[in-house]
Structure formats: C-alpha cells, structure tokens
Amino acid sequence: MFKRIVFLVLVILWLELQPAFPESEINVGWQTSWATQGQLAVILKDSNILKLHGLAGRFKGFSYGGPLNEAALAGAVDIIFTADQPACMLIAAGGKWRIIGRLIYNRVGTIVPFLSHVKTVADLKGGRVFIPFGAAAHRKTLEALREAGLNPGKEVEVFNIGIYEELSLIKSKGAKSWGKVDAFASWDPIMAQLEQAELARTVDEDKITSLILVSEDFITQRPDAVKDFLKAYITAFYYYACNQEKANLMFKLESGLDFDDSVLDLAASVEPNLKAESLAAIDIGLSKQDLEGIQQGADFIYGQGLTGNHLEDVSRYVDLSYLEQAREELPASGTGILPQIKFTGK
C-alpha cells in the first residue's frame, strides 16, 4: 500500500512539472541549396520562433525535390517546402497532401553564354537547348521558345541535363561558348551566380510559385499546429525582411555554399515580402495568377508523360483556411515580437 501511494505521488509531481501547453513537434522537409527558401528554413530551424508559437521542429534537409517527395510519400515529414511542379508530382503520385500557402516566388530562366551572339530566344532557332527535365524551368523554357515562334524538338533541339552537370559545364567552358550547347534552362541561385560572374546572360526569365504543403494525416491529428506553423512562418519571413544580411550569412553557413550576398539578393529580388515593413504586409496567400501557374505545372507534367495522373483541378488540393486563422491571430505590426526572437548559441 505504501509503495502504491509513493508511486501515485511521483506521478502527480511529474504531471505538475509538465508544461501546460506542450510543444507540438513538426517534421519539416526543406532543400538545403535552394536560396530564399533556405534563409527562411534556417531562421525557423535555428531560432525560437517555433517555440514562441507553441511548436518544436525537426528540420530534415534534402538536396532537391525528388528525394523530398520520396520522404513525403513515406510519411517521414509533416510539412514540406517545394516548387509547384514537384508539389503536383507528389499529389499525382498519390500523396495525401494539401497546399496551405505560398512559400516564395523564385526565378527561372533561359541562359546563354555571356558573350554569345544570341540576344533573344528567337535567335536560338536551329540551336541546341539543354534542360533539367521535370523542373519548373523545363516548362518555362519551352513556353519561351513557343512564344518566340519556335517549335521545340523541330526548330530547336532539346536535351536533358542535370542542374549540377549544367553548372560544371558552364564553369569549365567560360563566357564565350559552351561547345555544342547554345542555351540552358536554369534557376536561382545558380542562375544568379552565373549572371553575377558574367559567365551567363539571361534571354528570358519568369517566376514560379513555390509552396508550403502539409500532410492530410498531420492536419487530422493536429489542425491547430498547422495554423501555428503558418504564424511562425510569417514571423520568420518578417524577421528575414528586417535582417536580410544576417539571414544570407546564416544560409551560407548552413548550406556550405560560398555565394556572394549580391547573388542571394538577386535570387530574392522577385519576392515582394522582403520589402514588407510590418508583419501584416507579409502575404503568403495564393492569387488567381498563382493558382493558374500551379495548374500549368500540373498540366505540363501530365502532358510530358511524367505522371499518368492528370490533376485537372489543383484548387481541390488547396486549403487556405489555416492561413486565414493564422492571420487573424497575429499582431499587425510585428515590432513587439522581433525582440523576443533568439537564436541557438546567441
């Protein structure tokens, strides 16, 4: 009897020592060499922003979208940061995931040697364009060729190449000629790095909408945590807007990539949130144009035979209700929260 009483007392004491609102842990998948997204991920990973919103996070880094999708399908992550086409690939592959907000805008484009005679996309007629197949840049470069009146595959030869193979070839060949390659499809930060080094020149550029996705299982189990994560993400974006030089340094240290700040600034130049002067000005909603672009990505991967499942209406997989709740609960200015943000080891 005495042992039982002691045991019950110990249990009660243990329960009293537990936090009233235990942190809800989230497994976040991000891409370690992808700028702008990378700054945001590192801010969340290395600060107490998640904790300020009642959360704890484990950040799992991936080299690119393919392995990240595999982890998402395996249930190894709860939330992922990815571009529009990989998001569509994930859902088309049977992944039970929802789009809950806009991650960032990022640049993609068609590049030529810095000293090339090619001045416009139309000048690529009869040339050879190398593209990382399946990437959003694949879609945008083919669009640019068609808009210039060229027929990809007939008037312009198109070949597949990996993004890092592309980078290696350009660095080895230099600014005048890339041998049998007349142009590449590329994206930031590699595109910005090549531009700043005057190894490449952009003849067409566009932006794509990258996304925050959450698994349906996580939504079912922890709907409040989804809302709170978006509050934390918006807060991290505001911190980034107010501390861009520091965020760039944090990303470079985390990724091991030796980018000049001007490269990272160029990569981030299409993101309007970095000009925000208040928390309320941070907008991670999806416009009609954003949704149209995501739908184009879904149509493209189906048309290219990259998936046999056509997502005919991507809006069915979008749920912005958690973002609406997050916005209602956040303060307008955000000035009060900035002093509360602390970093590991700081």
Secondary structure, DSSP 8 states (H G I E B T S, - for coil): -HHHHHHHHHHHHHHHHS-SS--EEEEEEEETT-TTHHHHHHHHHHBSHHHHTTEEEEEEEESSHHHHHHHHHTT--SEEEE-HHHHHHHHHTT--EEEEEEEEEEEEEEEEETT-S--SGGGGTT-EEEE-TTSHHHHHHHHHHHHTT--BTTTBEEEE--HHHHHHHHHHH-SS-BTTB-EEEEETTHHHHHHHTTSEEEEEEEEEEEEEEEEHHHHHH-HHHHHHHHHHHHHHHHHHHH-HHHHHHHHHHHH-----HHHHHHHGGG-GGGG-SSGGG------HHHHHHHHHHHHHHHHTTS-S---S-GGGGB--HHHHHHHHHS-SS-TTTGGG--BTT-
